[in-house]
Amino acid sequence: MKVINELLNSLGFNISLLVGGALGSMIGLKKGRSFWHNFTTVVASAIISNYCTPVVISLFGLELSTMAGIGFIVGYSNKAMLDYALEKLKKK
């Protein structure tokens, strides 16, 4: 497990953000969608959470101790949080 964690870290992935984003997106899945649609939604939300959470924490001046929880929220909100963060960055 340590080797996998080190590999993910070297690729720029934070395991707690990936897991938090994936769990958050699973809660927000809509019924009636195909397995592959739901699967890609979970994977995309985990990746969005991994890269958007640090931006959200920086934009709102939050503490790093909230990172996993914010990752969950970002995963739950899916692409909407990505759009919001991009709009905030454009204004800066």
C-alpha distances in whole Angstrom, upper triangle without the diagonal:
4,5,5,6,9,10,11,12,14,16,17,15,14,11,14,17,15,15,18,20,19,20,23,24,24,26,28,28,32,33,35,33,31,27,27,28,26,23,24,25,22,20,23,23,19,20,23,21,19,22,25,24,24,28,29,28,30,33,33,32,30,28,24,23,24,22,19,23,24,21,22,26,25,23,26,29,27,30,32,30,30,34,34,32,34,37,37,36,39,41,40
4,5,5,6,9,10,10,12,14,15,14,13,11,14,17,16,16,19,21,20,22,24,26,26,28,30,31,34,36,37,35,34,30,29,31,29,26,26,27,24,22,24,24,20,20,23,22,19,22,25,23,23,27,28,27,28,32,32,31,29,26,22,22,23,21,19,23,24,22,23,26,26,24,27,30,28,30,33,31,30,34,34,32,33,37,36,35,38,40,39
4,5,5,6,9,10,10,12,14,13,14,12,16,18,17,17,20,22,21,23,26,26,27,29,31,31,35,36,38,35,33,30,29,30,28,25,25,27,24,21,23,24,20,20,23,22,19,22,25,24,24,27,29,28,29,32,33,33,30,28,24,24,26,23,21,25,26,23,24,28,27,25,28,31,29,30,33,31,30,34,35,32,33,37,36,35,38,40,39
4,5,5,6,9,10,11,12,11,11,10,13,15,13,14,17,18,18,19,22,23,23,26,28,27,31,32,34,31,30,26,25,26,25,21,22,23,20,17,20,20,17,17,20,19,16,19,22,21,22,25,26,26,28,30,31,31,29,27,23,23,24,21,19,22,23,20,21,25,24,22,25,27,25,27,30,28,27,30,32,29,30,34,34,32,35,38,37
4,5,5,6,9,10,11,9,8,7,10,12,12,12,15,17,17,18,21,22,22,25,27,27,31,32,34,32,30,27,26,27,25,22,22,23,20,17,19,19,15,15,18,17,14,17,20,19,19,22,23,23,24,27,28,27,25,23,19,19,20,17,16,20,20,17,19,22,21,20,23,26,24,26,28,26,25,29,29,27,29,32,31,30,33,35,34
4,5,5,6,9,10,9,10,10,13,15,14,16,18,19,20,22,24,25,26,28,30,30,34,36,37,34,33,30,29,29,28,25,24,25,22,20,21,22,18,17,20,19,15,17,21,20,19,23,24,24,25,28,29,28,26,24,20,21,22,19,18,22,22,20,22,25,24,23,26,28,26,27,30,28,26,30,31,28,29,33,32,30,33,36,34
4,5,5,6,9,9,10,10,14,15,14,16,19,19,19,21,24,24,25,28,29,29,32,34,35,32,31,28,26,27,26,23,22,23,21,18,19,20,17,16,19,18,15,17,20,20,20,23,25,24,25,28,30,29,27,26,22,23,24,20,19,23,23,20,22,25,23,22,26,27,25,26,29,27,25,29,30,27,28,32,31,30,32,35,34
4,5,5,6,5,7,7,11,11,10,12,15,15,15,18,20,20,21,24,25,26,29,31,33,30,28,25,24,24,23,20,19,20,18,15,16,17,13,12,15,14,11,13,17,16,16,19,21,21,22,25,26,26,24,23,19,20,21,17,16,20,20,16,18,21,20,18,22,23,21,22,25,23,22,25,26,24,25,28,28,27,29,32,31
4,5,5,5,6,8,11,11,11,14,16,16,17,20,21,22,23,26,27,28,31,33,35,32,31,29,27,27,26,23,22,22,20,17,18,18,15,13,16,15,11,13,16,15,15,18,20,19,20,23,25,24,22,21,17,18,19,16,15,19,19,16,19,21,20,19,23,24,22,23,26,23,22,25,26,23,24,28,27,25,28,31,29
4,5,7,10,11,15,15,14,17,19,19,20,23,24,25,26,29,30,30,33,36,37,34,33,30,28,29,28,25,23,24,22,19,20,20,17,15,18,17,13,14,18,18,17,19,22,22,22,25,27,26,25,23,20,21,22,19,19,23,22,19,22,25,22,22,26,27,25,25,28,25,23,27,28,25,25,29,28,26,29,31,30
4,6,9,11,14,14,13,16,18,17,18,21,22,22,24,27,27,27,31,33,34,31,30,27,25,25,25,22,20,21,19,16,16,17,14,12,15,15,11,12,16,16,16,18,21,21,21,24,26,26,25,24,20,22,22,19,19,22,21,18,21,23,20,20,23,24,22,22,25,23,20,24,25,22,23,26,26,24,26,29,28
4,7,10,12,11,11,14,16,15,17,20,20,20,23,25,25,26,29,32,34,30,30,28,25,25,24,22,20,20,18,15,15,16,13,10,12,12,9,9,12,13,12,14,17,17,18,20,22,22,21,20,17,19,19,15,16,19,18,15,18,20,18,17,21,22,20,20,22,20,18,21,22,19,20,23,23,21,24,26,25
4,6,9,8,7,11,12,12,13,16,17,17,19,22,22,23,26,29,31,28,27,25,23,23,21,19,17,18,15,13,13,13,10,8,11,10,6,8,12,12,12,14,16,16,18,20,22,22,20,19,16,17,17,13,13,16,15,12,15,17,15,15,18,19,17,18,21,18,17,20,21,19,20,24,23,22,25,27,26
4,6,5,6,9,10,11,12,14,15,17,18,20,21,23,26,29,31,28,28,25,24,24,22,20,19,18,16,14,14,13,10,10,12,9,6,9,12,10,11,14,15,15,16,19,20,20,18,16,13,14,14,10,10,13,13,10,13,15,14,14,17,19,17,19,21,18,17,21,21,19,21,24,23,22,25,27,26
4,5,5,6,8,10,10,12,14,15,16,19,20,21,25,27,29,27,26,23,23,23,20,18,18,18,14,13,14,13,10,10,13,11,8,12,14,13,13,17,17,17,19,22,22,22,20,18,15,15,15,11,9,13,14,11,12,15,15,13,16,19,17,19,22,19,19,23,23,21,23,26,26,25,28,30,29
4,5,5,6,8,10,10,12,14,15,17,18,20,24,26,29,27,27,24,24,23,21,19,19,18,15,14,15,13,10,11,13,10,9,12,13,11,12,16,16,15,18,20,20,20,17,16,12,12,11,8,6,9,11,8,9,13,13,12,14,17,16,19,20,18,18,22,22,20,22,25,24,24,28,29,28
4,5,5,6,8,10,10,12,14,15,16,18,22,25,27,25,25,23,22,21,19,17,17,15,13,12,12,10,7,8,9,6,5,9,10,8,10,13,13,12,15,17,17,18,15,15,12,12,11,7,6,9,8,5,7,10,9,9,12,14,13,15,17,14,14,18,18,16,19,22,21,21,24,26,25
4,6,5,6,9,10,11,12,15,16,16,20,23,25,22,22,20,19,18,16,14,14,13,10,9,10,8,5,6,9,6,6,9,11,10,12,15,15,16,18,20,21,21,19,19,16,16,14,11,9,11,11,8,9,12,11,9,12,14,13,15,17,15,15,19,19,18,20,23,23,22,25,27,27
4,5,5,6,8,10,11,13,14,15,19,21,24,22,22,19,19,18,16,14,15,13,10,10,12,10,7,10,12,9,9,13,14,13,15,18,17,17,21,22,22,23,20,19,17,16,14,12,9,11,12,8,8,12,11,9,12,15,14,16,19,17,17,21,21,20,23,25,25,25,28,30,30
4,5,5,6,9,10,11,13,15,18,21,24,22,22,20,20,19,16,15,16,14,11,11,12,9,7,10,11,8,9,12,12,10,13,16,15,15,18,20,19,20,17,17,15,14,12,9,6,7,8,5,4,8,9,7,9,12,12,15,16,14,15,19,19,18,21,23,23,23,26,28,28
4,6,5,6,9,10,11,12,16,19,21,19,20,18,18,16,14,13,13,10,8,9,9,6,4,8,8,5,7,10,10,9,13,14,13,15,18,19,19,20,18,18,16,16,13,11,9,9,9,5,5,7,6,4,7,9,8,11,13,11,12,16,16,16,18,20,21,21,24,26,26
4,5,5,6,9,10,11,14,17,19,17,17,15,15,14,11,10,10,9,5,7,8,6,5,8,10,8,10,13,13,13,16,18,17,18,21,22,22,24,21,22,19,19,17,14,11,12,12,9,8,10,10,6,8,11,10,13,15,14,15,18,19,19,21,23,24,24,27,29,29
4,5,5,7,9,10,14,16,19,17,18,16,17,16,12,12,13,11,8,10,12,9,8,12,13,11,13,16,16,14,18,20,18,19,23,23,23,24,21,21,20,18,16,14,11,11,12,9,7,9,10,7,8,11,11,15,16,15,17,20,20,20,23,25,25,26,29,30,31
4,5,5,7,9,13,15,18,17,18,17,18,16,13,13,14,11,9,11,12,8,9,12,12,9,12,15,14,13,16,18,16,17,21,21,20,22,19,20,19,18,15,13,11,10,10,8,5,6,7,5,4,8,8,12,13,12,14,17,17,18,20,22,22,24,26,28,28
4,5,5,6,10,13,15,14,15,14,14,12,9,10,10,7,6,9,9,6,8,11,11,10,13,15,14,14,18,19,17,19,22,22,22,24,22,23,21,21,18,16,14,13,13,10,8,9,8,5,4,7,7,10,12,12,13,16,17,17,20,22,22,24,26,27,28
4,5,5,9,11,14,12,14,12,13,12,8,9,11,9,6,10,11,9,10,14,14,13,16,18,18,17,21,22,21,22,25,26,25,27,25,25,24,23,20,19,16,15,15,13,10,11,12,9,8,11,10,14,15,16,17,20,21,21,23,25,26,27,29,31,32
4,6,9,11,14,14,16,15,16,15,11,13,14,11,10,13,14,11,13,16,16,14,17,20,19,18,22,23,21,22,25,25,24,27,24,25,24,23,20,19,16,14,15,13,10,10,12,9,7,10,11,14,15,16,18,20,20,21,24,25,26,28,30,31,32
4,6,10,13,12,15,14,15,13,10,12,13,10,10,13,13,10,13,16,15,14,17,19,18,18,21,22,20,22,25,24,23,26,24,25,25,24,21,19,17,15,15,14,11,10,11,9,6,8,8,12,12,13,16,17,18,19,21,23,24,26,27,29,30
4,7,9,8,11,11,12,10,7,10,11,8,8,12,12,11,13,16,16,16,19,21,20,20,24,24,22,25,28,27,27,29,27,28,27,27,24,22,20,18,18,16,14,14,14,11,9,10,10,13,14,16,17,19,20,22,23,25,26,28,29,31,32
4,7,7,10,11,13,10,8,12,13,10,12,15,15,14,17,19,18,19,22,24,22,23,27,27,25,27,30,29,29,32,30,32,31,30,27,26,23,22,21,20,17,17,17,14,12,13,12,14,15,18,19,20,21,24,25,26,28,29,31,32,34
4,6,9,10,13,11,9,13,15,13,14,17,18,17,19,22,22,22,25,27,26,26,30,30,29,31,34,33,33,35,33,35,34,33,30,29,26,25,25,23,20,20,20,17,15,16,16,18,19,21,23,24,25,27,29,30,31,33,34,36,38
4,7,9,12,10,10,13,15,14,15,18,19,19,21,23,23,24,27,29,28,29,33,33,31,34,36,35,35,38,36,38,37,36,33,32,29,28,28,26,23,23,23,20,18,19,18,19,21,23,24,25,27,29,30,31,33,35,36,38,40
4,7,8,6,7,10,11,10,13,15,16,16,18,20,20,22,24,26,25,27,30,30,29,32,34,33,34,37,35,36,35,35,32,30,27,27,26,24,22,22,21,18,17,17,16,17,19,21,22,23,25,27,27,29,31,32,33,35,37
4,5,5,6,9,10,11,13,14,15,17,19,20,21,22,25,26,26,28,31,31,30,33,36,35,36,38,36,38,36,36,33,31,28,28,28,25,23,23,23,19,19,20,17,19,21,23,23,24,27,28,29,31,33,34,35,37,39
4,6,5,6,9,10,11,12,14,15,17,18,20,21,23,25,25,26,30,30,30,32,35,34,35,37,35,36,34,34,31,29,26,26,26,23,21,22,22,18,18,19,17,19,21,23,23,25,27,28,29,31,33,34,35,37,39
4,5,5,6,8,10,10,12,14,15,16,18,20,21,23,23,25,28,29,28,31,33,33,34,36,35,35,33,33,31,28,26,26,26,23,21,22,21,17,18,19,16,17,20,22,22,23,26,27,27,29,31,32,33,36,37
4,5,5,6,9,10,10,12,14,15,16,18,20,21,21,23,26,27,26,29,31,31,32,34,33,34,32,32,29,27,25,25,24,21,20,20,19,15,16,16,13,14,17,19,19,20,23,24,24,26,28,29,30,33,34
4,6,5,6,9,10,10,12,14,15,16,18,20,20,21,25,25,25,27,30,29,30,32,30,31,30,29,27,24,22,22,21,19,17,18,17,13,13,14,12,14,16,18,18,20,22,23,24,26,28,29,30,32,34
4,5,5,6,9,10,11,13,14,15,17,19,20,21,24,25,24,27,29,29,30,32,30,31,29,29,26,24,21,22,21,18,17,18,17,13,14,16,13,15,18,19,19,21,23,24,24,27,29,29,30,33,34
4,5,5,6,8,10,11,12,14,15,17,17,19,22,23,23,25,27,27,28,31,29,30,28,28,26,23,21,22,21,17,17,18,16,13,14,15,11,12,16,17,16,18,21,21,21,24,26,26,27,30,31
4,6,5,6,9,10,10,12,14,15,16,17,20,21,20,23,25,25,26,28,26,28,26,26,23,21,19,19,18,15,14,15,13,10,10,11,8,9,13,14,14,16,18,19,19,22,23,24,25,28,29
4,6,5,6,9,10,10,12,15,15,16,19,20,19,21,24,24,25,27,25,26,24,24,21,19,16,17,16,13,12,13,12,8,9,11,9,11,14,14,14,17,19,19,20,23,24,25,27,29,30
4,5,5,6,9,10,11,13,14,15,18,19,19,21,24,24,25,27,25,26,23,24,22,19,17,18,17,13,13,15,13,10,12,14,10,12,15,15,14,17,19,19,20,23,24,24,26,29,29
4,5,5,6,8,10,11,12,14,16,17,17,20,21,22,23,25,24,25,23,24,21,18,17,18,16,13,13,14,11,9,11,12,8,9,12,12,11,14,16,16,16,19,21,21,22,25,26
4,5,5,6,8,10,10,11,14,15,15,17,19,19,20,22,21,22,20,21,18,15,14,14,13,9,9,10,8,5,8,8,5,7,10,10,10,13,14,14,16,18,19,20,22,24,25
4,6,5,6,9,10,10,13,15,15,16,19,20,21,22,20,21,18,19,17,13,12,13,12,8,9,11,9,6,10,11,9,11,13,12,12,15,17,16,17,20,21,21,23,26,26
4,5,5,6,8,10,12,13,14,16,18,19,20,22,20,21,18,20,18,14,13,15,14,10,12,13,10,9,12,13,10,11,14,12,11,14,16,15,15,19,19,19,21,24,24
4,5,5,6,8,11,11,11,14,15,16,17,19,18,19,17,19,17,13,13,14,12,9,11,11,8,7,10,10,7,7,10,9,7,11,12,11,12,15,16,16,18,20,21
4,6,5,5,9,10,10,11,14,15,16,17,15,16,14,15,13,10,9,10,8,5,7,8,5,5,9,10,8,9,11,9,9,12,13,11,14,16,16,16,19,21,21
4,6,6,8,10,11,12,14,15,17,18,16,16,14,15,14,10,10,12,10,7,10,12,9,9,13,13,12,13,15,12,11,15,15,13,15,18,18,17,20,22,22
4,6,7,7,9,11,12,13,15,16,16,16,14,16,15,11,12,14,12,9,13,13,10,11,14,14,12,12,14,11,9,13,13,11,12,15,15,14,17,19,18
4,6,5,6,9,10,10,12,14,13,15,13,16,14,11,12,13,10,8,11,11,7,9,12,11,10,10,11,8,7,10,10,7,9,12,12,11,14,16,16
4,5,5,6,9,10,11,12,10,11,10,12,10,7,9,9,6,5,9,9,7,9,12,12,12,12,13,9,9,13,12,9,12,15,14,13,17,18,18
4,5,5,6,9,10,10,10,10,8,11,10,7,10,12,9,9,12,13,11,13,16,15,15,15,16,12,12,15,14,10,13,15,14,13,16,18,16
4,5,5,6,9,10,10,12,11,14,13,11,13,14,11,11,14,13,11,14,16,15,15,14,14,10,10,12,11,7,9,12,10,9,13,14,13
4,5,5,6,8,8,11,11,13,11,9,12,12,8,9,12,11,9,12,14,13,13,13,12,9,9,11,9,7,10,12,9,10,14,14,13
4,6,5,6,5,7,7,10,8,7,11,11,8,10,13,12,11,14,16,15,16,17,16,12,13,15,13,10,13,15,12,13,16,17,15
4,6,5,7,9,9,13,12,11,14,15,12,13,16,15,14,17,19,18,19,18,18,14,14,16,14,10,13,14,11,11,14,14,12
4,6,8,11,12,15,14,13,16,16,12,14,17,15,14,17,19,17,18,17,16,12,13,14,11,8,11,11,8,8,12,11,10
4,6,9,11,14,12,12,15,14,11,14,16,14,13,17,18,17,18,18,16,13,14,15,12,10,14,14,10,12,15,14,13
4,7,9,12,11,12,15,15,12,15,18,16,16,19,21,19,21,21,20,16,17,19,16,13,16,17,13,14,17,16,14
4,7,8,7,9,12,11,9,12,15,14,14,17,18,18,20,21,19,16,17,19,16,14,18,18,15,16,20,19,18
4,5,6,8,11,11,10,13,15,15,16,18,20,20,22,23,22,18,20,22,20,17,20,22,19,19,23,22,21
4,5,5,9,10,10,11,14,15,15,17,19,20,21,22,22,18,19,22,20,17,20,22,20,19,23,24,22
4,6,8,9,10,11,13,14,15,17,19,20,21,23,23,20,21,24,22,20,23,25,22,23,26,27,25
4,6,5,6,9,10,11,12,14,15,16,18,20,20,16,18,21,19,17,21,22,20,21,24,25,23
4,6,5,6,9,10,10,12,14,15,16,18,18,15,16,19,18,15,19,21,19,19,23,23,22
4,5,5,6,9,10,10,12,14,15,18,18,15,17,20,19,17,20,23,21,22,25,26,25
4,5,5,6,9,10,11,12,14,17,17,14,16,19,18,17,20,22,20,22,25,25,25
4,5,5,6,8,10,10,12,14,14,11,13,16,14,13,16,18,17,18,21,22,21
4,5,5,6,9,10,10,13,13,10,12,15,15,13,16,19,18,18,22,23,22
4,5,5,6,9,10,13,13,11,13,16,16,15,18,20,20,21,24,25,25
4,5,5,6,8,11,11,9,12,14,13,13,16,18,17,19,22,23,23
4,5,5,6,8,8,6,8,11,11,10,13,15,15,16,19,20,21
4,5,5,8,10,8,10,13,13,13,16,18,18,19,22,23,24
4,5,9,9,9,11,14,14,15,17,19,19,21,23,24,25
4,6,6,6,9,10,10,12,14,15,16,18,20,21,22
4,6,6,7,9,11,12,13,15,16,18,19,21,23
4,5,5,6,9,10,11,13,14,15,17,19,20
4,5,5,6,9,10,11,12,14,15,17,19
4,5,5,6,9,10,11,12,14,16,17
4,5,5,6,9,10,11,12,15,16
4,6,5,6,9,10,11,13,15
4,5,5,6,9,10,11,13
4,5,5,6,9,10,11
4,5,5,6,9,10
4,5,5,6,9
4,5,5,7
4,5,5
4,5
4
